[in-house]
Structures are given as C-alpha cells and as structure tokens.
Amino acid sequence: MDRFVILSGCSGGGKSTLLEALRLRGHHVVEEPGRRIVTQELESGGSALPWEDLTAFLRRAIDMSLSDRDAATKRAGIVFFDRGLIDAASALQHITGEPALASYSQKHRYNSHVFLTPPWPEIYVGDHERRHDLSAGIAEYDRLCADYPKLGYGLHILPKISVDARADYVLSALGLL
C-alpha cells in the first residue's frame, strides 16, 4: 500500500525515536511488533522470545504485522511502521529456509521507499527487550539491505543526523515537505 511506509534497519539505530518524532508531527505510526511481543511474553511468562524460541517469536511477529496492516487501513494518510511484516518474513526465511518473503511480499506491499537506520555504535544500547549485541544487529541490517531491493523496494539509508533532521529527510523523500 503506497501510504504504508517502513522504517527498518539496524537495531539501536534510532528507529523508535524517529517514529516518535513523526508521530509528534501528526503522522500515524505503528510500533515495532518485536518489542510488543517481548513485553507480552515477559509479562505472561511465555517463551516466544527471540532468545528462547526465535521461530515462534517470528511467527508471532508476522501475525501481529498482518493485524497491524489491517488496522492501519482504517487510518487516513501516511502510516509509518517501525519494522513489520517484511522484516519478520526475512528473518523467518533466513533461519528456517521457508519461502516467507515470497508468501507475504507481493500480497502485502508497502510504499516503494524504505528507510533504513544504519549501524550506529555510538547510540546502540541493549536493554531488557533488546538482548542481542550490535554484531547481530549488523548482520540483520546486511540481510535487510539485500532483501528489500530484491522485492522491488528502493532503500534510503538514513544519515546519522539529529532526529528532527532525519524526520525532515524522510518526509522530503516522500514529497511531504
């Protein structure tokens, strides 16, 4: 869907902060499925966690992403997604070999512009929900940099600049400034 825009990239690269800046500018946003799943699983004692059962976690991320997309169709205007369906499908395909990208990528399209945060060691911080190290984030980033173009998306690597300047960059690239 042309009005659904993905923010993706390296873990700890500033996606959630950028998403909040876009929300404060009046845009609809959808928070990262992974963080929501981790919070739910930790609160309920579940095991669909990336460090316990990565396959179950990714299947939940796909389901949540599909639900998020459905809910977003009821919103007017641009909707920014912090990660989502393609990221989860890419990871699932990578670890299981299942053709997840082919299964979801054509039926559930996003705007052709995808914005990626590059690895940014100076701001990377692990936390209770992000337990992997920067090297795992970089490996994921490299995989996404290869997968998105294969699916026909144009990548915009976000410069390492202030949050407001990044928001301007995104909105300008989309013709919204």
Helices and strands as residue ranges (DSSP letters): E 4-9, H 15-24, E 28-30, H 33-44, H 54-72, E 79-82, H 85-96, H 100-105, E 113-117, H 134-150, E 154-157, H 163-173
